């Protein structure tokens, strides 16, 4: 299950990864990408460029057609189904379509992420309350999620993704339904977790999320990586041909 192909400071490593859907839809083509431990990386590109597919490959919701994916020392493509939980415990995924339980309350939807890994009741209650406060959802804690706006549902999905303070957060258009003030709350939460060491990959159309910082921005076009807008890895990163992901389109 484990692999020694990536240095210890590398959290996510993709080498010549392709994804083809039957009969011959090429979603991702020959993508190589390295994300260091503790980095924030933004994935950008038009709708259909392959951003969601790439996140699904990293989280092993999809298997690559070709190539190697190493996540936190785990060879994702070779991971047997019975051991998927070992990977999933390392990753918090904020889905574009939320994947909430509409008949359950806001608090229940956040708590369930912690219940499945057997957190104590006191921890669950404390952490749920913290996230409700950070994302301005306290007044909605007892409301069924099916009765909420898309923006509110999006915040719940984000809260659930980060509840266990995972090593990696994958966020698919996490601010797509949010106003500027709420977007700032979400990004403040992400940056707080990043300061604690969490590696974060954010797929987004929203340029305002990355224009005012120096985090790497990777552009996908028709399933291929273009030259990053902010390509440089941290200064102490070793030179490596996979560190700056450039592909011809």
FILOKE-31283 format. One record per residue: residue number from 0; z negated, x, y of N, C-alpha, C, O in turn. Coordinates in steps of 0.05 Angstrom, whole numbers, m for minus. Example, Ala and Ser with C-alpha at 12.3 -4.5 7.8 and 13.67 -1.06 7.14 Angstrom:
! FILOKE-31283
[0 [m156 264 m114] [m156 246 m90] [m156 264 m66] [m169 285 m66]],
[1 [m142 257 m45] [m143 273 m21] [m157 258 1] [m161 268 23]],
***
This chain:
! FILOKE-31283
[0 [0 17 m24] [0 0 0] [0 17 25] [16 12 43]],
[1 [m17 37 26] [m19 55 49] [4 75 49] [16 80 28]],
[2 [9 86 72] [30 106 75] [22 127 94] [7 121 113]],
[3 [30 152 90] [23 174 108] [47 182 125] [47 204 136]],
[4 [67 165 128] [91 172 143] [87 172 173] [102 185 187]],
[5 [66 159 183] [61 157 212] [36 173 220] [17 172 205]],
[6 [37 186 243] [13 200 253] [m10 180 258] [m5 156 261]],
[7 [m35 190 258] [m58 171 261] [m58 157 287] [m71 135 289]],
[8 [m45 167 308] [m45 153 334] [m23 133 336] [m20 120 357]],
[9 [m7 129 315] [14 109 315] [4 84 302] [m5 85 279]],
[10 [6 62 316] [m3 36 305] [20 21 292] [16 9 271]],
[11 [43 21 305] [66 6 294] [90 25 294] [96 38 314]],
[12 [103 27 271] [126 46 268] [148 32 253] [145 25 230]],
[13 [171 28 266] [195 16 254] [216 37 253] [222 51 272]],
[14 [229 41 229] [250 60 226] [275 47 215] [275 37 192]],
[15 [295 46 232] [322 35 224] [319 8 210] [329 3 188]],
[16 [305 m11 224] [300 m37 212] [322 m57 219] [331 m58 242]],
[17 [331 m71 199] [351 m92 203] [341 m118 190] [327 m116 169]],
[18 [349 m141 201] [343 m166 188] [368 m184 188] [380 m189 210]],
[19 [377 m192 165] [400 m208 161] [392 m234 148] [379 m234 127]],
[20 [399 m257 161] [394 m283 149] [419 m293 135] [441 m289 146]],
[21 [417 m306 112] [440 m316 98] [456 m336 115] [444 m351 130]],
[22 [483 m336 113] [498 m318 96] [502 m290 108] [502 m270 94]],
[23 [505 m288 135] [510 m262 147] [503 m261 176] [517 m249 193]],
[24 [480 m274 183] [470 m274 211] [453 m249 215] [432 m246 204]],
[25 [463 m231 233] [450 m206 238] [430 m210 261] [439 m210 284]],
[26 [405 m214 255] [385 m219 276] [374 m194 289] [370 m193 313]],
[27 [370 m173 273] [360 m147 282] [377 m126 269] [383 m127 245]],
[28 [386 m106 285] [403 m85 275] [393 m57 281] [392 m50 304]],
[29 [386 m43 261] [380 m14 263] [360 m7 285] [365 10 301]],
[30 [338 m22 285] [317 m18 306] [297 3 297] [285 1 275]],
[31 [293 23 314] [272 43 310] [253 42 334] [263 43 357]],
[32 [228 40 329] [209 36 351] [181 46 343] [172 40 321]],
[33 [168 61 360] [141 70 356] [123 59 377] [128 62 401]],
[34 [101 47 369] [80 38 388] [54 53 382] [44 52 359]],
[35 [44 67 401] [19 82 398] [m5 64 397] [m5 42 409]],
[36 [m26 74 384] [m51 60 384] [m62 57 413] [m63 76 428]],
[37 [m69 32 420] [m79 27 447] [m59 23 469] [m66 21 492]],
[38 [m33 21 461] [m12 16 481] [m9 m14 486] [m16 m31 469]],
[39 [2 m21 510] [13 m47 515] [43 m43 518] [52 m26 534]],
[40 [59 m57 502] [88 m56 504] [100 m84 508] [91 m103 495]],
[41 [118 m86 527] [132 m111 532] [160 m111 519] [175 m92 523]],
[42 [166 m132 505] [193 m137 494] [207 m157 511] [197 m179 515]],
[43 [230 m150 522] [244 m169 539] [273 m172 528] [282 m157 511]],
[44 [287 m192 539] [314 m197 530] [320 m227 532] [301 m243 533]],
[45 [345 m234 531] [353 m262 532] [344 m278 508] [337 m265 487]],
[46 [343 m304 509] [337 m321 486] [357 m314 464] [381 m312 469]],
[47 [347 m311 440] [364 m304 417] [369 m274 414] [385 m266 396]],
[48 [356 m258 430] [361 m229 429] [347 m216 405] [354 m194 396]],
[49 [327 m230 393] [313 m220 370] [284 m214 374] [271 m202 356]],
[50 [273 m221 397] [245 m215 403] [226 m228 382] [208 m214 371]],
[51 [229 m254 378] [212 m268 359] [215 m257 331] [195 m253 316]],
[52 [240 m251 323] [244 m240 296] [230 m213 293] [218 m208 272]],
[53 [230 m197 313] [217 m171 312] [187 m174 309] [175 m160 293]],
[54 [175 m193 323] [146 m198 320] [140 m208 292] [120 m201 280]],
[55 [157 m225 282] [153 m236 255] [155 m214 233] [142 m215 213]],
[56 [173 m195 238] [175 m173 219] [150 m155 220] [140 m147 199]],
[57 [140 m150 244] [116 m133 246] [92 m147 232] [75 m133 220]],
[58 [90 m173 235] [67 m188 223] [72 m195 194] [55 m208 181]],
[59 [95 m188 183] [103 m194 155] [105 m224 150] [102 m233 127]],
[60 [112 m239 171] [121 m267 166] [149 m267 156] [158 m286 143]],
[61 [163 m245 161] [190 m240 150] [190 m213 138] [175 m195 146]],
[62 [208 m208 118] [212 m182 107] [238 m170 117] [257 m185 120]],
[63 [239 m145 123] [264 m133 133] [285 m132 111] [279 m129 87]],
[64 [310 m134 119] [332 m130 100] [336 m101 94] [344 m93 72]],
[65 [331 m84 114] [333 m55 111] [312 m42 129] [302 m54 148]],
[66 [306 m17 122] [288 m2 139] [259 m3 130] [251 m17 111]],
[67 [242 12 145] [214 14 139] [197 5 163] [204 11 186]],
[68 [175 m10 157] [157 m18 178] [129 m10 169] [119 m18 148]],
[69 [116 6 185] [88 15 180] [71 3 202] [75 8 226]],
[70 [50 m12 194] [31 m24 213] [3 m16 206] [m7 m23 184]],
[71 [m10 0 223] [m37 9 218] [m40 22 191] [m60 18 177]],
[72 [m20 38 184] [m21 53 159] [m13 37 134] [m15 47 112]],
[73 [m3 13 138] [5 m4 116] [36 m6 116] [48 m13 136]],
[74 [48 0 93] [77 m4 90] [82 m34 86] [79 m44 64]],
[75 [90 m47 108] [91 m76 109] [111 m87 89] [106 m107 76]],
[76 [134 m75 87] [156 m85 70] [148 m85 40] [157 m102 25]],
[77 [130 m66 32] [123 m64 4] [96 m78 m2] [87 m77 m25]],
[78 [84 m90 18] [58 m102 14] [60 m127 m4] [75 m146 4]],
[79 [47 m128 m27] [48 m152 m44] [34 m176 m31] [15 m172 m16]],
[80 [43 m200 m38] [32 m224 m26] [1 m226 m29] [m12 m235 m10]],
[81 [m9 m217 m51] [m38 m219 m56] [m54 m201 m37] [m79 m205 m35]],
[82 [m41 m182 m23] [m55 m164 m5] [m47 m169 24] [m55 m153 42]],
[83 [m33 m190 30] [m25 m196 57] [m49 m200 76] [m47 m194 99]],
[84 [m70 m210 65] [m94 m215 82] [m104 m189 94] [m117 m190 115]],
[85 [m100 m166 81] [m109 m141 92] [m94 m134 118] [m106 m123 136]],
[86 [m69 m142 119] [m53 m138 144] [m60 m159 165] [m64 m152 188]],
[87 [m62 m184 156] [m66 m206 175] [m93 m203 190] [m96 m212 212]],
[88 [m113 m191 177] [m138 m187 190] [m137 m167 213] [m154 m166 231]],
[89 [m116 m150 213] [m112 m130 234] [m96 m141 257] [m96 m129 279]],
[90 [m84 m165 254] [m65 m175 274] [m74 m203 283] [m81 m220 268]],
[91 [m73 m206 310] [m76 m233 322] [m48 m241 333] [m37 m227 349]],
[92 [m38 m264 324] [m11 m273 332] [m13 m298 349] [m23 m318 340]],
[93 [m2 m296 373] [0 m320 391] [29 m330 389] [47 m317 400]],
[94 [32 m352 375] [59 m362 369] [71 m377 393] [57 m389 409]],
[95 [98 m375 395] [111 m390 416] [109 m420 413] [109 m435 432]],
[96 [107 m429 388] [104 m458 382] [75 m465 376] [70 m487 365]],
[97 [57 m447 382] [28 m452 381] [15 m454 354] [m5 m440 348]],
[98 [27 m471 336] [16 m474 309] [m14 m483 309] [m30 m472 294]],
[99 [m20 m502 326] [m47 m513 327] [m51 m536 308] [m32 m547 297]],
[100 [m76 m544 304] [m83 m568 288] [m87 m590 308] [m109 m592 320]],
[101 [m68 m609 311] [m69 m628 333] [m92 m648 331] [m100 m659 352]],
[102 [m102 m653 307] [m123 m673 304] [m151 m660 307] [m171 m674 307]],
[103 [m152 m634 309] [m177 m620 313] [m182 m614 342] [m163 m613 358]],
[104 [m207 m609 350] [m213 m604 378] [m205 m576 386] [m198 m559 370]],
[105 [m206 m572 412] [m201 m545 423] [m219 m525 411] [m210 m504 401]],
[106 [m245 m530 411] [m265 m512 399] [m259 m506 370] [m262 m484 361]],
[107 [m252 m527 355] [m247 m524 326] [m223 m505 322] [m224 m489 304]],
[108 [m202 m509 338] [m178 m492 334] [m183 m463 340] [m171 m446 327]],
[109 [m201 m457 358] [m208 m429 363] [m227 m419 341] [m224 m396 332]],
[110 [m246 m435 333] [m266 m427 313] [m254 m421 286] [m264 m404 272]],
[111 [m232 m435 279] [m221 m432 252] [m212 m404 246] [m214 m395 223]],
[112 [m203 m390 267] [m195 m362 263] [m218 m345 254] [m214 m326 239]],
[113 [m242 m351 263] [m265 m336 256] [m278 m346 230] [m290 m330 215]],
[114 [m275 m371 224] [m286 m383 200] [m273 m371 175] [m286 m366 155]],
[115 [m246 m367 177] [m232 m357 153] [m239 m328 146] [m233 m319 124]],
[116 [m251 m314 164] [m260 m286 158] [m291 m285 156] [m303 m264 157]],
[117 [m303 m309 154] [m331 m312 147] [m350 m300 169] [m370 m288 163]],
[118 [m343 m305 194] [m361 m298 216] [m385 m317 215] [m383 m339 205]],
[119 [m407 m307 226] [m431 m324 226] [m427 m347 246] [m412 m345 265]],
[120 [m442 m368 242] [m440 m392 260] [m448 m384 288] [m436 m393 308]],
[121 [m468 m367 291] [m477 m359 318] [m455 m343 332] [m451 m346 356]],
[122 [m442 m325 317] [m420 m310 329] [m397 m328 338] [m387 m325 360]],
[123 [m390 m347 320] [m368 m365 326] [m373 m381 351] [m356 m384 368]],
[124 [m397 m392 353] [m404 m408 377] [m404 m392 402] [m394 m401 423]],
[125 [m415 m368 401] [m416 m350 425] [m388 m341 433] [m381 m343 457]],
[126 [m371 m333 414] [m344 m323 420] [m327 m346 430] [m311 m342 448]],
[127 [m329 m369 418] [m313 m392 426] [m320 m399 455] [m302 m405 471]],
[128 [m346 m399 462] [m354 m406 489] [m343 m385 509] [m334 m392 531]],
[129 [m344 m360 502] [m333 m339 519] [m304 m343 525] [m295 m341 548]],
[130 [m288 m349 504] [m260 m352 508] [m253 m378 524] [m235 m378 540]],
[131 [m268 m399 519] [m264 m423 535] [m269 m418 564] [m254 m428 581]],
[132 [m289 m402 570] [m295 m396 598] [m273 m378 610] [m264 m382 633]],
[133 [m265 m358 595] [m245 m339 606] [m218 m352 611] [m203 m345 630]],
[134 [m211 m372 595] [m185 m386 598] [m187 m413 611] [m168 m429 610]],
[135 [m210 m419 623] [m214 m443 638] [m209 m468 622] [m194 m486 630]],
[136 [m222 m469 598] [m218 m492 580] [m245 m505 572] [m245 m522 554]],
[137 [m266 m498 586] [m292 m508 578] [m293 m539 578] [m304 m551 560]],
[138 [m281 m551 598] [m282 m580 600] [m266 m594 578] [m269 m618 574]],
[139 [m249 m579 565] [m232 m590 544] [m242 m584 515] [m229 m590 496]],
[140 [m266 m573 513] [m275 m562 487] [m276 m583 465] [m271 m576 442]],
[141 [m281 m608 472] [m284 m629 452] [m259 m647 450] [m259 m667 436]],
[142 [m238 m640 465] [m213 m655 465] [m195 m647 442] [m193 m623 436]],
[143 [m182 m667 429] [m163 m660 408] [m139 m646 420] [m129 m654 442]],
[144 [m130 m625 408] [m108 m609 420] [m82 m625 422] [m66 m619 440]],
[145 [m78 m645 406] [m54 m661 408] [m52 m677 433] [m31 m687 440]],
[146 [m75 m680 448] [m75 m695 472] [m72 m678 497] [m73 m688 520]],
[147 [m68 m652 493] [m68 m633 516] [m39 m627 525] [m20 m632 510]],
[148 [m37 m616 549] [m11 m606 559] [m2 m581 544] [m18 m569 530]],
[149 [23 m574 546] [33 m550 533] [19 m525 544] [14 m506 529]],
[150 [14 m525 569] [0 m502 581] [m28 m498 569] [m36 m476 564]],
[151 [m42 m520 566] [m69 m519 554] [m67 m511 524] [m83 m495 515]],
[152 [m47 m522 510] [m44 m514 482] [m37 m484 480] [m46 m471 461]],
[153 [m22 m474 498] [m15 m446 498] [m40 m428 501] [m42 m408 487]],
[154 [m57 m436 518] [m82 m421 522] [m100 m421 497] [m112 m402 490]],
[155 [m100 m444 483] [m115 m446 458] [m104 m427 437] [m118 m414 423]],
[156 [m77 m426 436] [m64 m409 416] [m71 m379 422] [m75 m364 404]],
[157 [m72 m372 448] [m79 m345 455] [m108 m339 448] [m115 m318 438]],
[158 [m126 m358 454] [m155 m355 448] [m159 m351 418] [m174 m334 410]],
[159 [m145 m366 402] [m147 m363 373] [m137 m336 364] [m149 m324 346]],
[160 [m115 m326 376] [m104 m301 368] [m122 m277 374] [m123 m258 359]],
[161 [m138 m279 395] [m155 m257 403] [m184 m260 394] [m200 m242 398]],
[162 [m191 m282 381] [m218 m289 376] [m233 m267 360] [m256 m262 365]],
[163 [m219 m255 340] [m232 m235 323] [m229 m207 334] [m235 m188 320]],
[164 [m220 m204 359] [m215 m177 371] [m199 m160 351] [m209 m138 344]],
[165 [m175 m168 343] [m160 m153 323] [m150 m126 334] [m150 m122 358]],
[166 [m142 m109 316] [m131 m83 324] [m105 m86 339] [m99 m70 357]],
[167 [m90 m107 332] [m63 m111 344] [m61 m140 352] [m69 m158 338]],
[168 [m50 m145 376] [m43 m172 385] [m13 m173 389] [m1 m156 403]],
[169 [0 m193 377] [28 m198 381] [30 m225 395] [22 m245 384]],
[170 [42 m225 419] [43 m250 435] [72 m256 441] [86 m241 454]],
[171 [80 m280 433] [108 m289 436] [109 m309 460] [101 m332 457]],
[172 [120 m300 482] [122 m315 507] [94 m328 514] [93 m353 516]],
[173 [73 m312 516] [46 m324 519] [41 m338 546] [22 m353 548]],
[174 [59 m334 566] [54 m347 592] [77 m365 599] [80 m373 622]],
[175 [93 m373 580] [117 m389 585] [112 m416 597] [130 m427 611]],
[176 [88 m427 593] [82 m454 603] [59 m454 623] [47 m474 629]],
[177 [54 m430 635] [30 m427 652] [38 m422 681] [58 m411 687]],
[178 [20 m432 699] [24 m426 727] [14 m397 733] [3 m384 715]],
[179 [18 m389 758] [11 m361 765] [m18 m354 761] [m25 m333 751]],
[180 [m36 m373 769] [m65 m368 767] [m73 m366 738] [m89 m348 731]],
[181 [m63 m384 721] [m71 m383 692] [m58 m359 679] [m70 m347 661]],
[182 [m34 m352 686] [m21 m327 676] [m39 m303 682] [m42 m286 665]],
[183 [m50 m302 706] [m67 m280 713] [m92 m279 695] [m101 m257 688]],
[184 [m103 m302 689] [m126 m303 670] [m119 m292 643] [m134 m276 631]],
[185 [m96 m300 633] [m87 m291 606] [m83 m261 606] [m92 m247 588]],
[186 [m70 m251 627] [m64 m222 628] [m90 m206 631] [m93 m184 621]],
[187 [m109 m217 646] [m135 m204 649] [m149 m202 622] [m162 m181 616]],
[188 [m147 m223 606] [m159 m222 579] [m145 m201 562] [m159 m186 548]],
[189 [m118 m200 563] [m104 m180 547] [m112 m151 556] [m116 m134 539]],
[190 [m114 m147 582] [m121 m120 592] [m149 m113 585] [m155 m90 580]],
[191 [m167 m133 585] [m195 m128 576] [m195 m118 547] [m209 m98 540]],
[192 [m180 m132 530] [m179 m124 502] [m166 m97 498] [m174 m81 482]],
[193 [m145 m92 514] [m132 m66 513] [m150 m43 521] [m149 m21 509]],
[194 [m167 m47 541] [m187 m27 548] [m206 m21 526] [m218 1 524]],
[195 [m210 m40 508] [m227 m36 485] [m213 m23 461] [m224 m19 440]],
[196 [m187 m18 465] [m171 m4 445] [m150 m20 430] [m137 m9 413]],
[197 [m147 m45 437] [m128 m62 423] [m100 m55 431] [m94 m51 454]],
[198 [m82 m54 411] [m54 m50 415] [m41 m77 419] [m45 m95 403]],
[199 [m24 m80 440] [m13 m106 447] [17 m104 450] [27 m87 465]],
[200 [32 m122 437] [61 m125 441] [66 m153 451] [59 m172 437]],
[201 [79 m155 474] [83 m181 487] [113 m185 490] [127 m169 503]],
[202 [124 m206 478] [152 m214 482] [152 m234 505] [138 m254 505]],
[203 [169 m229 525] [169 m246 549] [195 m245 564] [210 m226 563]],
[204 [201 m268 578] [222 m269 598] [212 m263 626] [227 m258 645]],
[205 [185 m263 630] [173 m262 656] [170 m234 666] [152 m219 658]],
[206 [188 m225 684] [187 m198 694] [162 m192 710] [154 m169 712]],
[207 [149 m212 721] [125 m207 737] [103 m196 720] [84 m184 731]],
[208 [104 m199 694] [82 m189 677] [82 m159 676] [61 m147 671]],
[209 [105 m146 679] [107 m117 676] [117 m102 700] [117 m78 700]],
[210 [126 m116 721] [137 m102 744] [116 m86 760] [123 m67 773]],
[211 [91 m95 759] [71 m82 775] [54 m62 759] [32 m55 768]],
[212 [63 m54 736] [48 m34 720] [67 m15 707] [91 m17 710]],
[213 [56 5 694] [73 26 682] [74 25 652] [80 45 638]],
[214 [69 1 640] [71 m2 611] [100 m1 603] [118 m7 619]],
[215 [105 7 578] [133 9 569] [145 m19 567] [132 m38 559]],
[216 [170 m21 574] [186 m45 572] [210 m39 555] [227 m22 562]],
[217 [213 m54 533] [235 m50 514] [253 m74 516] [244 m97 513]],
[218 [279 m69 520] [298 m91 522] [314 m94 496] [325 m75 486]],
[219 [314 m119 486] [331 m125 463] [356 m140 472] [354 m157 489]],
[220 [378 m133 460] [404 m146 466] [419 m150 440] [427 m130 428]],
[221 [423 m175 433] [438 m181 408] [426 m166 384] [441 m156 367]],
[222 [400 m165 383] [387 m153 360] [384 m123 360] [374 m111 341]],
[223 [394 m110 381] [392 m81 384] [374 m74 407] [371 m89 426]],
[224 [363 m50 406] [347 m40 428] [365 m26 448] [381 m9 442]],
[225 [361 m34 474] [374 m20 495] [354 1 506] [331 2 498]],
[226 [364 18 525] [346 38 537] [323 23 550] [327 5 566]],
[227 [298 31 544] [275 18 556] [274 22 586] [284 42 597]],
[228 [263 2 600] [260 4 629] [239 25 636] [242 40 655]],
[229 [217 25 621] [196 46 624] [194 58 596] [178 50 580]],
[230 [209 79 591] [212 89 564] [190 108 555] [184 111 532]],
[231 [177 121 575] [160 143 568] [135 134 554] [122 115 561]],
[232 [128 149 533] [103 145 519] [81 160 535] [88 176 553]],
[233 [56 156 529] [35 171 542] [40 201 541] [53 211 522]],
[234 [31 216 561] [38 244 564] [30 261 541] [43 281 535]],
[235 [9 253 526] [0 269 504] [14 262 478] [8 274 457]],
[236 [33 243 480] [48 236 455] [67 258 448] [79 271 466]],
[237 [70 263 422] [88 284 413] [116 275 417] [122 251 415]],
[238 [134 294 422] [162 288 424] [172 280 397] [166 293 377]],
[239 [187 258 396] [197 248 370] [221 231 375] [222 215 395]],
[240 [241 233 359] [266 219 363] [262 188 361] [279 173 371]],
[241 [240 179 349] [235 151 347] [217 141 370] [212 117 372]],
[242 [207 159 387] [189 152 408] [203 137 430] [191 119 443]],
[243 [228 144 436] [243 130 457] [266 115 444] [286 127 437]],
[244 [262 89 439] [281 74 423] [306 67 438] [306 48 454]],
[245 [327 81 434] [352 76 447] [374 72 426] [377 88 408]],
[246 [388 50 428] [410 44 410] [434 36 426] [432 24 448]],
[247 [458 42 416] [482 33 429] [487 3 423] [483 m5 400]],
[248 [495 m12 442] [500 m41 438] [530 m45 435] [538 m68 431]],
***
